[in-house]
Amino acid sequence: MSNELQNIKNRFGIIGNFPALNRALEKAIQVAPTDISVLVIGESGVGKEFIPKIIHSESKRKHQPYIVVNCGAIPEGTIDSELFGHEKGAFTGATATRKGYFEVADGGTIFLDEVGELPLQTQVRLLRVLESGEFMKVGSSQIQKTNVRIVAATNVNMMKAIQDGRFREDLFYRLNTVQIDMPPLRERKGDIHLLFRKFAIDFAEKYRMPELELEPSAVHYIENYSFPGNVRQLRNLVEQMTVVERDRKISVEKLAEYIPMDAHLPMVVTQPNTPKQNDFGSEREIMYKILFDMRNDINDLKSLTSELIKNRGNPDLSNQEKNLISRIYTPEATPQTASPNSLLYFENNNNVSSQNIQNPTIISNPEDSYEDFEDIEIEENKPESLSLQNNEKDLIVKALEKHNGRRNRAADELGISQRTLYRKIKQYNLEE
């Protein structure tokens, strides 16, 4: 990290070493000496306000005014007057001539926060200022000149706003000469504990109380929380806990009272030093995992049905067959009524219990033969199933690599038996 970047972080109290954060700060430093327009993109609470401060402080305008305008907080009827000023008598209540922000900030920098909330009429006026530096006060016909540098920020999806007609495309490209993206806190996992400690020290000093400290399990918990409110939410959390909590050692149970993990699913969270279950990189892989589980159930059902046909009504079932019946034919999954052509049905309204598992009734056609049944197979190699097979193969390879070839661990993670895993390894030629 360059000394210049570290100095900026120290001056503005910015904590973190995430590459995307460093890149955003470096771009701000790089464009600061110019008068180019900058658009800062990022979710609410990520710290977008630091970028225009850095740009202004590192520019030749640093001794001139720096004005922050929250475009979303000014009513639509008065925002033109706030930005560009008005003449006396321009509207009801305009008892005197008033200067707007663009006139006051002449020679300096204006930060337009939440610029995506600007009304369309105001967007036209702003576009003229950006293109020519000219504006007119509300109620005036006299053109005035201003020399300001504009830095804007928004958490709105600007392309969608343009498509919906809520934001002018020409203004967007004029503001977005240079775009700086601020990463959300959930992507900066390594910075979360650093920020927590920084805020804990600040608020302990402010309220003259002992500093908060997280237990190791609580550190793991907080680093896996989604933080929809980003850094602002984390700061408020630490301030609240500093004032409220008497025990300065924060456990994971206490932390969960303030930020319950299940409030922002889906998210996979595990405790340290424990094997991860269903450790997948994306929702798509999770869906594939569900499909594989369903296919394994179907294969088990085929195997069970095959054994029952071979038994030809023999009521004695092996333990493995009983377990398969218990797992497949749950009360929720069992149909309310049995079809006359069913191969297998259970008494007592078809609800599976320990009694009727012992004595299932087999209905078979004397003309049926097991040999005929064995020829009925699902065509595994149809083109539409190739993608599913490839993903199944990838999941098996990942699980084996993760557990250094230990098949019992890999089978547990995939949710299948070791026997099924062995069969899949043979099927996909994955032998070591």
C-alpha positions as CSV (number, residue, x, y, z in Angstrom):
1,M,0.0,0.0,0.0
2,S,1.3,3.4,-0.9
3,N,2.1,6.0,1.8
4,E,-0.3,8.4,0.1
5,L,-3.2,6.0,0.4
6,Q,-2.3,5.2,4.0
7,N,-2.1,8.9,4.9
8,I,-5.6,9.4,3.4
9,K,-7.0,6.6,5.5
10,N,-5.4,8.0,8.6
11,R,-6.7,11.5,7.9
12,F,-10.3,10.5,7.3
13,G,-10.5,7.5,9.7
14,I,-11.0,4.9,7.0
15,I,-10.5,1.3,8.3
16,G,-9.9,-1.7,6.0
17,N,-7.6,-3.2,3.4
18,F,-10.1,-4.8,1.1
19,P,-8.8,-4.4,-2.5
20,A,-12.0,-2.9,-3.9
21,L,-11.9,-0.3,-1.1
22,N,-8.3,0.6,-1.8
23,R,-9.1,0.8,-5.5
24,A,-11.9,3.3,-4.9
25,L,-9.7,5.5,-2.7
26,E,-6.9,5.4,-5.2
27,K,-9.2,6.5,-8.0
28,A,-10.4,9.4,-5.8
29,I,-6.8,10.5,-5.2
30,Q,-6.0,10.2,-8.9
31,V,-8.9,12.3,-10.2
32,A,-8.8,14.9,-7.5
33,P,-6.4,17.4,-9.2
34,T,-8.7,17.6,-12.2
35,D,-12.2,19.2,-12.5
36,I,-13.7,16.0,-14.0
37,S,-17.2,15.0,-12.7
38,V,-17.4,11.9,-10.5
39,L,-20.3,9.6,-9.7
40,V,-19.9,7.4,-6.6
41,I,-22.0,4.2,-6.7
42,G,-22.7,2.1,-3.6
43,E,-25.3,0.8,-1.2
44,S,-26.6,3.0,1.6
45,G,-24.2,3.1,4.5
46,V,-21.0,2.1,2.8
47,G,-19.3,5.4,3.3
48,K,-19.8,7.1,-0.1
49,E,-19.4,10.5,1.6
50,F,-15.7,10.0,2.1
51,I,-15.0,10.1,-1.6
52,P,-16.0,13.7,-2.3
53,K,-14.2,14.8,0.9
54,I,-11.0,13.2,-0.3
55,I,-11.4,14.6,-3.8
56,H,-12.0,18.1,-2.5
57,S,-9.2,18.0,0.0
58,E,-6.7,16.8,-2.6
59,S,-7.8,19.3,-5.3
60,K,-6.8,22.9,-6.1
61,R,-10.2,23.9,-4.7
62,K,-9.5,22.7,-1.2
63,H,-9.5,26.3,0.2
64,Q,-12.8,27.1,-1.5
65,P,-16.4,26.1,-0.2
66,Y,-17.4,22.5,0.0
67,I,-21.2,22.0,0.2
68,V,-23.1,18.8,0.7
69,V,-26.6,18.6,-0.7
70,N,-28.9,15.7,0.2
71,C,-31.1,15.6,-2.9
72,G,-33.5,13.1,-1.4
73,A,-34.2,15.3,1.7
74,I,-35.3,18.5,-0.1
75,P,-39.0,18.7,-1.2
76,E,-39.5,18.7,-4.9
77,G,-41.2,22.1,-4.8
78,T,-38.2,23.9,-3.3
79,I,-35.2,22.0,-4.6
80,D,-34.7,24.4,-7.6
81,S,-34.7,27.3,-5.2
82,E,-32.2,25.6,-2.9
83,L,-29.8,24.7,-5.7
84,F,-30.0,27.8,-7.9
85,G,-31.6,30.5,-5.7
86,H,-34.6,32.6,-6.3
87,E,-35.6,36.2,-6.9
88,K,-37.9,38.2,-4.5
89,G,-41.5,37.5,-5.3
90,A,-40.7,34.4,-7.5
91,F,-43.3,32.4,-5.5
92,T,-45.4,32.7,-2.4
93,G,-43.1,33.2,0.6
94,A,-40.2,34.5,-1.4
95,T,-39.8,37.7,0.5
96,A,-36.2,38.3,-0.5
97,T,-33.6,37.3,-3.1
98,R,-31.8,34.2,-2.1
99,K,-28.5,32.7,-3.3
100,G,-28.5,29.0,-4.2
101,Y,-25.8,26.4,-3.5
102,F,-24.3,26.7,-6.9
103,E,-23.8,30.4,-6.4
104,V,-22.5,30.1,-2.9
105,A,-20.1,27.3,-3.9
106,D,-18.6,29.2,-6.8
107,G,-14.9,28.1,-7.1
108,G,-15.5,25.1,-4.8
109,T,-17.1,21.6,-4.8
110,I,-20.7,20.5,-4.5
111,F,-21.5,17.0,-3.3
112,L,-24.9,15.9,-4.6
113,D,-25.8,13.0,-2.4
114,E,-28.7,10.7,-3.5
115,V,-28.6,12.4,-7.0
116,G,-30.9,9.7,-8.3
117,E,-33.8,11.3,-6.4
118,L,-33.7,14.6,-8.3
119,P,-36.9,15.6,-10.1
120,L,-36.8,15.6,-13.9
121,Q,-37.2,19.4,-14.1
122,T,-34.2,19.9,-11.8
123,Q,-32.2,17.4,-13.8
124,V,-32.6,19.6,-16.9
125,R,-31.2,22.6,-15.0
126,L,-28.3,20.5,-13.6
127,L,-27.4,19.3,-17.0
128,R,-27.0,22.9,-18.2
129,V,-24.7,23.7,-15.3
130,L,-22.6,20.7,-16.1
131,E,-22.3,21.5,-19.8
132,S,-21.8,25.3,-19.7
133,G,-21.6,26.4,-16.1
134,E,-24.7,28.5,-16.6
135,F,-27.9,28.7,-14.5
136,M,-30.8,31.0,-13.8
137,K,-32.4,31.7,-10.4
138,V,-36.1,30.8,-10.0
139,G,-38.1,33.8,-11.2
140,S,-35.2,35.4,-13.0
141,S,-34.4,35.7,-16.7
142,Q,-30.7,36.6,-16.1
143,I,-28.1,34.0,-16.8
144,Q,-25.4,33.6,-14.2
145,K,-22.1,31.7,-14.4
146,T,-20.6,29.4,-11.8
147,N,-17.4,27.4,-11.6
148,V,-18.1,24.4,-9.4
149,R,-16.9,20.8,-9.4
150,I,-19.7,18.3,-9.0
151,V,-19.3,15.0,-7.3
152,A,-22.5,12.9,-7.1
153,A,-23.5,9.7,-5.3
154,T,-26.4,7.4,-5.4
155,N,-27.5,3.9,-4.2
156,V,-30.2,3.7,-7.0
157,N,-29.8,1.4,-9.9
158,M,-29.3,4.2,-12.4
159,M,-29.8,2.0,-15.6
160,K,-33.2,0.9,-14.3
161,A,-34.1,4.5,-13.4
162,I,-33.2,5.5,-16.9
163,Q,-35.3,2.7,-18.4
164,D,-38.2,3.7,-16.1
165,G,-37.9,7.4,-17.2
166,R,-37.0,8.6,-13.8
167,F,-33.5,9.8,-14.7
168,R,-32.2,11.5,-17.8
169,E,-29.7,9.4,-19.8
170,D,-27.7,12.4,-20.9
171,L,-27.3,13.6,-17.4
172,F,-26.2,10.2,-16.2
173,Y,-23.4,10.0,-18.7
174,R,-22.4,13.6,-17.9
175,L,-22.1,12.9,-14.2
176,N,-20.6,9.5,-14.8
177,T,-17.4,10.7,-16.4
178,V,-15.5,8.8,-13.8
179,Q,-17.4,6.1,-11.7
180,I,-16.1,5.0,-8.3
181,D,-17.7,1.9,-6.8
182,M,-17.8,1.5,-3.0
183,P,-18.0,-2.2,-2.0
184,P,-20.7,-3.3,0.5
185,L,-19.5,-4.4,4.0
186,R,-20.6,-8.0,3.5
187,E,-17.8,-8.4,0.9
188,R,-15.2,-7.0,3.2
189,K,-15.3,-9.8,5.7
190,G,-11.7,-9.3,6.8
191,D,-12.5,-5.6,7.6
192,I,-15.6,-6.2,9.8
193,H,-13.7,-7.1,13.0
194,L,-11.3,-4.2,12.5
195,L,-14.2,-1.8,12.1
196,F,-15.9,-3.3,15.2
197,R,-12.7,-2.7,17.3
198,K,-12.3,0.8,16.0
199,F,-15.9,1.8,16.8
200,A,-15.6,0.0,20.2
201,I,-12.5,2.1,21.1
202,D,-14.2,5.4,19.9
203,F,-17.4,4.8,21.9
204,A,-15.6,3.6,25.0
205,E,-13.8,6.8,25.0
206,K,-16.9,8.9,24.2
207,Y,-19.0,7.4,27.0
208,R,-16.1,6.7,29.4
209,M,-16.9,3.0,29.6
210,P,-14.7,-0.1,29.2
211,E,-14.1,-1.3,25.7
212,L,-16.3,-4.0,24.1
213,E,-14.5,-7.3,23.1
214,L,-15.8,-10.1,20.9
215,E,-15.3,-13.8,21.8
216,P,-13.8,-15.9,18.9
217,S,-17.2,-17.4,18.0
218,A,-18.8,-13.9,18.0
219,V,-16.1,-12.7,15.6
220,H,-16.9,-15.6,13.2
221,Y,-20.6,-14.8,13.5
222,I,-20.3,-11.1,12.8
223,E,-18.0,-11.7,9.8
224,N,-20.7,-13.9,8.3
225,Y,-23.6,-11.5,8.9
226,S,-24.9,-9.8,5.7
227,F,-25.1,-6.2,7.2
228,P,-27.8,-4.7,4.9
229,G,-27.1,-1.3,6.5
230,N,-23.3,-1.7,5.9
231,V,-20.8,0.3,8.0
232,R,-23.5,2.6,9.3
233,Q,-25.4,-0.4,10.8
234,L,-22.2,-1.8,12.3
235,R,-21.4,1.6,13.9
236,N,-24.9,1.9,15.4
237,L,-24.7,-1.7,16.7
238,V,-21.4,-1.1,18.5
239,E,-22.7,2.2,20.0
240,Q,-25.8,0.6,21.2
241,M,-24.0,-2.4,22.8
242,T,-21.4,-0.1,24.4
243,V,-24.2,1.8,26.3
244,V,-26.5,-1.2,27.0
245,E,-24.3,-4.2,27.8
246,R,-22.7,-4.6,31.2
247,D,-20.6,-7.6,30.3
248,R,-17.9,-6.2,28.0
249,K,-17.0,-9.7,26.7
250,I,-19.6,-10.2,23.9
251,S,-20.7,-13.8,23.2
252,V,-22.2,-15.1,20.0
253,E,-25.5,-15.6,21.9
254,K,-25.6,-12.0,23.0
255,L,-24.6,-10.8,19.5
256,A,-27.4,-12.8,18.0
257,E,-30.0,-10.9,20.1
258,Y,-29.0,-7.7,18.2
259,I,-28.4,-9.1,14.7
260,P,-30.3,-12.4,14.3
261,M,-28.7,-14.3,11.5
262,D,-32.0,-15.8,10.2
263,A,-33.3,-12.4,9.5
264,H,-31.3,-12.2,6.3
265,L,-31.4,-15.7,4.7
266,P,-30.1,-17.3,2.6
267,M,-26.7,-17.6,4.3
268,V,-24.7,-20.6,5.4
269,V,-23.0,-20.1,8.8
270,T,-20.8,-22.6,10.6
271,Q,-18.9,-22.5,13.8
272,P,-15.1,-22.5,13.7
273,N,-13.3,-25.8,13.6
274,T,-16.4,-27.7,12.6
275,P,-16.9,-29.4,9.3
276,K,-19.1,-27.4,6.9
277,Q,-22.3,-29.1,5.7
278,N,-23.6,-28.2,2.2
279,D,-20.7,-25.9,1.5
280,F,-21.6,-24.6,-1.9
281,G,-20.5,-21.5,-3.7
282,S,-23.9,-20.4,-5.2
283,E,-27.6,-20.9,-5.1
284,R,-27.4,-22.8,-8.4
285,E,-25.2,-25.5,-6.8
286,I,-27.6,-25.8,-3.9
287,M,-30.5,-26.4,-6.4
288,Y,-28.4,-29.0,-8.1
289,K,-27.8,-30.6,-4.7
290,I,-31.5,-30.8,-4.1
291,L,-32.1,-32.4,-7.5
292,F,-29.4,-35.0,-6.8
293,D,-31.0,-35.8,-3.5
294,M,-34.3,-36.3,-5.3
295,R,-32.7,-38.5,-7.9
296,N,-31.0,-40.6,-5.2
297,D,-34.5,-41.1,-3.6
298,I,-35.8,-42.3,-7.0
299,N,-32.9,-44.7,-7.3
300,D,-33.6,-46.0,-3.8
301,L,-37.3,-46.4,-4.7
302,K,-36.4,-48.3,-7.9
303,S,-34.1,-50.6,-5.9
304,L,-36.8,-51.2,-3.2
305,T,-39.5,-51.9,-5.8
306,S,-37.1,-54.3,-7.6
307,E,-36.5,-56.3,-4.4
308,L,-40.2,-56.5,-3.6
309,I,-41.0,-57.8,-7.0
310,K,-38.3,-60.4,-6.6
311,N,-39.7,-61.5,-3.2
312,R,-43.1,-62.2,-4.8
313,G,-45.1,-61.4,-1.8
314,N,-42.7,-62.6,0.8
315,P,-43.5,-60.4,3.9
316,D,-40.0,-60.7,5.4
317,L,-38.0,-57.6,4.6
318,S,-34.4,-56.9,5.4
319,N,-33.5,-54.0,7.7
320,Q,-32.2,-52.0,4.7
321,E,-35.5,-52.4,2.9
322,K,-37.4,-51.3,6.1
323,N,-35.2,-48.2,6.4
324,L,-35.8,-47.4,2.7
325,I,-39.6,-47.6,3.3
326,S,-39.4,-45.4,6.4
327,R,-37.4,-42.8,4.6
328,I,-39.2,-42.7,1.3
329,Y,-42.8,-43.2,2.3
330,T,-43.2,-40.5,5.0
331,P,-46.8,-39.6,6.1
332,E,-46.6,-36.3,4.3
333,A,-45.4,-37.8,1.0
334,T,-47.7,-40.9,1.0
335,P,-50.8,-40.3,-1.2
336,Q,-54.2,-40.3,0.4
337,T,-55.5,-43.2,-1.7
338,A,-53.8,-46.1,-3.4
339,S,-54.1,-46.7,-7.1
340,P,-55.5,-50.2,-8.0
341,N,-52.4,-50.7,-10.1
342,S,-49.9,-49.9,-7.4
343,L,-47.1,-52.3,-6.8
344,L,-47.0,-51.5,-3.1
345,Y,-49.6,-50.2,-0.7
346,F,-50.0,-49.9,3.0
347,E,-53.0,-50.4,5.2
348,N,-54.4,-47.8,7.6
349,N,-55.1,-45.2,5.0
350,N,-51.6,-45.7,3.5
351,N,-49.8,-43.9,6.4
352,V,-46.5,-45.6,7.1
353,S,-45.9,-46.9,10.6
354,S,-43.7,-49.4,12.3
355,Q,-46.6,-52.0,12.1
356,N,-47.4,-51.7,8.5
357,I,-43.7,-51.5,7.5
358,Q,-43.4,-55.0,8.9
359,N,-46.1,-56.5,6.7
360,P,-46.5,-54.7,3.4
361,T,-48.9,-56.1,0.9
362,I,-47.6,-56.9,-2.5
363,I,-49.8,-56.7,-5.6
364,S,-48.3,-58.2,-8.6
365,N,-49.4,-59.6,-11.9
366,P,-48.5,-63.3,-12.3
367,E,-47.4,-62.6,-15.9
368,D,-44.9,-60.0,-14.7
369,S,-41.3,-61.0,-14.4
370,Y,-38.3,-59.5,-12.8
371,E,-36.4,-59.7,-16.0
372,D,-38.9,-57.5,-17.7
373,F,-38.7,-55.0,-14.9
374,E,-34.9,-54.8,-15.0
375,D,-34.9,-53.6,-18.6
376,I,-36.8,-50.5,-17.6
377,E,-34.1,-47.8,-17.0
378,I,-33.9,-44.0,-17.1
379,E,-31.9,-42.9,-20.0
380,E,-29.1,-41.1,-18.1
381,N,-27.3,-39.7,-21.2
382,K,-30.0,-37.7,-22.8
383,P,-28.7,-34.2,-23.9
384,E,-30.9,-32.4,-21.4
385,S,-29.4,-34.4,-18.5
386,L,-25.8,-33.8,-19.4
387,S,-25.6,-30.4,-17.6
388,L,-27.0,-32.0,-14.4
389,Q,-24.5,-34.9,-14.7
390,N,-21.6,-32.5,-15.1
391,N,-22.6,-30.5,-12.1
392,E,-23.0,-33.7,-10.1
393,K,-19.6,-34.8,-11.1
394,D,-18.1,-31.4,-10.2
395,L,-19.7,-31.6,-6.7
396,I,-18.3,-35.1,-6.1
397,V,-14.8,-33.9,-7.2
398,K,-15.0,-30.9,-4.9
399,A,-16.1,-32.9,-2.0
400,L,-13.3,-35.5,-2.5
401,E,-10.7,-32.8,-2.9
402,K,-11.9,-31.0,0.2
403,H,-11.7,-34.1,2.3
404,N,-8.4,-35.4,0.8
405,G,-10.1,-38.4,-0.8
406,R,-11.8,-39.6,2.4
407,R,-15.0,-41.0,0.9
408,N,-16.9,-41.2,4.2
409,R,-16.5,-37.5,4.8
410,A,-17.4,-36.6,1.2
411,A,-20.5,-38.8,1.3
412,D,-21.7,-37.1,4.5
413,E,-21.2,-33.7,2.9
414,L,-23.1,-34.7,-0.2
415,G,-25.9,-36.3,1.8
416,I,-25.6,-39.7,0.2
417,S,-24.4,-43.1,1.3
418,Q,-20.8,-44.3,0.9
419,R,-22.2,-47.1,-1.4
420,T,-23.9,-44.5,-3.7
421,L,-20.8,-42.4,-3.7
422,Y,-18.7,-45.4,-4.7
423,R,-21.1,-46.1,-7.5
424,K,-20.9,-42.5,-8.7
425,I,-17.1,-42.6,-8.6
426,K,-17.1,-45.6,-10.8
427,Q,-19.7,-44.1,-13.1
428,Y,-17.7,-40.9,-13.7
429,N,-14.3,-42.6,-13.8
430,L,-13.1,-40.8,-10.7
431,E,-10.9,-43.6,-9.3
432,E,-7.6,-42.3,-7.8
